[in-house]
């Protein structure tokens, strides 16, 4: 889970080829080394094919050396609240590769979910 740092010090996730001030990326930041705070969350009861139901999603905010970095992702549990501290954890399959209309080998299925930091 790599964030991108720009010349003005801002960090984005996912990264972009041009930063907020028009500059090119200067560095990467490994967000798995940080915890984040849940800003808001929702639970989808009607997920796309191959995605677990219910599917709790959270917008979280990392504090990386004073710079806020927000990310959206699945939560590992339905028991989260605004203000909870979470950490990103790698999972091999965010959804079942055989579901849906795309060829399974044409995509990557791994990624990160947010779990409570205890």
C-alpha positions in Angstrom: 0.0 0.0 0.0 2.2 2.7 -1.4 1.4 6.4 -1.1 3.2 9.0 -3.3 5.0 12.0 -1.9 5.3 15.2 -4.0 7.8 18.1 -3.9 5.4 20.3 -1.9 5.3 17.6 0.9 1.8 16.4 0.1 1.1 12.6 -0.1 -1.6 10.9 -2.0 -3.0 7.4 -2.2 -3.2 6.1 -4.7 -0.4 8.1 -6.3 -0.8 10.3 -9.4 1.7 11.3 -12.0 1.3 15.0 -11.0 0.9 16.4 -7.5 -1.4 19.1 -6.2 1.2 21.8 -7.1 1.9 20.3 -10.5 5.1 18.6 -9.5 6.2 15.1 -10.3 6.4 12.4 -7.5 9.6 12.5 -5.5 9.2 9.5 -3.2 6.9 6.6 -2.0 5.6 6.1 1.5 4.7 2.6 2.7 1.3 3.2 4.5 1.4 -0.3 6.0 3.9 1.1 8.5 1.2 3.5 9.9 -2.2 3.2 11.6 -5.1 5.3 10.5 -8.3 6.7 12.0 -11.8 5.8 10.6 -13.3 9.0 9.2 -16.5 7.4 8.1 -17.8 4.0 7.0 -20.8 2.2 5.3 -22.0 -1.3 4.8 -23.1 -2.5 1.4 -25.7 -5.2 1.6 -25.7 -5.6 -2.2 -22.1 -6.1 -3.3 -20.8 -6.8 -6.9 -20.5 -10.5 -7.9 -17.7 -12.2 -5.9 -17.5 -9.6 -3.2 -18.5 -10.6 0.3 -21.9 -9.5 1.7 -22.3 -7.6 3.8 -19.3 -5.5 2.7 -18.2 -2.9 5.2 -16.1 -0.1 3.6 -14.2 2.7 5.4 -12.6 6.0 4.6 -9.6 6.2 6.8 -7.0 9.0 7.4 -3.3 8.3 8.0 -1.1 10.9 9.6 2.3 10.6 7.9 4.7 13.0 9.5 2.0 15.6 9.8 0.5 15.1 6.3 -3.0 13.7 6.1 -3.5 10.8 3.7 -7.0 9.4 3.1 -7.8 5.9 1.7 -10.9 3.9 1.0 -11.1 0.2 1.5 -12.8 -2.8 2.9 -12.9 -3.4 6.6 -12.1 -6.8 8.1 -15.1 -6.5 10.4 -18.5 -5.0 10.5 -17.8 -3.8 14.1 -16.0 -0.4 13.4 -16.9 3.1 14.4 -15.9 6.6 13.4 -12.7 7.4 15.3 -11.5 3.8 15.6 -7.8 3.2 14.9 -7.1 0.7 12.1 -4.2 -0.7 10.2 -3.9 -2.0 6.7 -3.5 -5.8 6.3 -2.8 -7.6 3.1 -5.3 -10.1 1.8 -4.8 -12.4 -1.2 -8.3 -12.1 -2.6 -10.5 -9.0 -2.1 -13.1 -10.8 -4.3 -13.6 -14.2 -5.8 -11.6 -14.3 -9.1 -14.1 -16.5 -10.9 -17.1 -14.2 -10.4 -17.9 -11.5 -12.8 -17.4 -11.1 -16.5 -13.6 -10.4 -16.7 -11.1 -13.1 -17.4 -9.6 -14.0 -13.9 -6.0 -13.9 -15.2 -6.5 -10.3 -16.5 -6.6 -8.8 -13.0 -4.9 -8.7 -9.7 -7.1 -9.8 -6.8 -5.0 -9.0 -3.8 -5.0 -5.8 -1.8 -5.6 -4.3 1.6 -8.3 -4.3 4.2 -8.4 -2.3 7.4 -8.5 -4.1 10.7 -8.9 -2.6 14.2 -5.5 -1.8 15.7 -5.6 -3.3 19.2 
